[in-house]
Amino acid sequence: MSSDMIDTTDRLVSHLEASRQGSTSPVCAIDTEADSLHRYRESLCLIQFADRSQCVLIDPLAIEDLSSLGHYLSCATVWMHGADYDMTMFKRQFGTLPAMVYDTQIGARLLGVRRFGLGDLVNHYFGIELSKSSQKADWGKRPLSPKMIEYALNDVHYLLEMGDIIVASLKEKNRYEWFEECCLAARQRVLNRDDTKEESWRVQGSGTLEPFGLACLRALWHWRDGEAKAWDRPSFMVAPNRQLLEWSLDLAANKKIALPNHFRPDRVKRFHTALEALKALAEDQWPVRPAGKRRKRDRDFDRKVDELIKAREEAATKLDIEGSLIAPRAILESLAAGDARPSEVLLKWQRGCLGMNADLDA
């Protein structure tokens, strides 16, 4: 496994020109590392890049101008594994995504592989056990240790060859078009996603809170965000979401909160300042609960859901893939309730598996 660390704009331009080899549609494998476990504001810290001849590391913390990489990717076919996060990082960095992104995880799942982490697939296809020792390393630190470099390069070293194996198997099973459709849909989801995160204080589980409980959660979330920013650490290091929800429930029930002993006096003081501001908040300034669409559950609805699940499981068993790949239960329920049409929530191959042809989709 040959490697190098590219840390200047000129070296990046030169490497990409060599990698392109005159092709208007280059092919490469890419992975990224960030410092979300170690910093308040997540940064792109490392880009692992592989073509057919070499694996290299690209240092976005040192390179002043990454535009040559953005230009290269705009016309490239890129292989990734579990691509959603990496695509999100690239969208944030370049404002767009590679021309085509193929995901080895999606391909393996369409072939019926049940253990589809990168290490699982490398073991499955090559019989090699990858080290997980640097999984939670601080990628913002320099220099990188030899162990971190090896870990990072392994993330892309096998992807192109693995992609070749997966594509051949998909074509053999007549599922390659399914794969392309899934990858295009995944890419489009990232492009369409709104990353502004308005009301990001509405964490998972907050939907059960009443308006005053939501006001408590909002106040605590902003207190935590301020603490994390001042400390330059991820917010979960101040207090995890689960803790914020528990405190919000206790405050709403007029219970006293016991703060962790390790909180510094100034942090405790700011916590109580936030609570004082909360008490002064007028009721009409409390957040409202999101208006969720209530579905009428009756025997007809349950029968339709059961029929759809049965059809899904029969198709999944025949194909030897997970049923959720064809359609998650939530989507089947939306179809049973008439909230959505198949063409709005299912891909063409998924509709085919469920027998939902054009006539039924009308």
Secondary structure, DSSP 8 states (H G I E B T S, - for coil): ----EE-SHHHHHHHHHHHHTT-SS-EEEEEEEE-TTT-SS--EEEEEEE-SS-EEEE-TTT-S--HHHHHHHTT-EEEESSHHHHHHHHHHHHSS--SEEEEHHHHHHHTT-S--SHHHHHHHHH------TTTT--TTSSS--HHHHHHHHHHHHTHHHHHHHHHHHHHHTT-HHHHHHHHHHHHHHHHH---S-TTTT--TTGGG--HHHHHHHHHHHHHHHHHHHHHTS-GGGT--HHHHHHHHHHHHTT------TTS-HHHHHHHHHHHHHHHT--GGGS------------HHHHHHHHHHHHHHHHHHHHHTS-HHHH--HHHHHHHHTTSS-HHHHS-HHHHHHTT--TTTT-
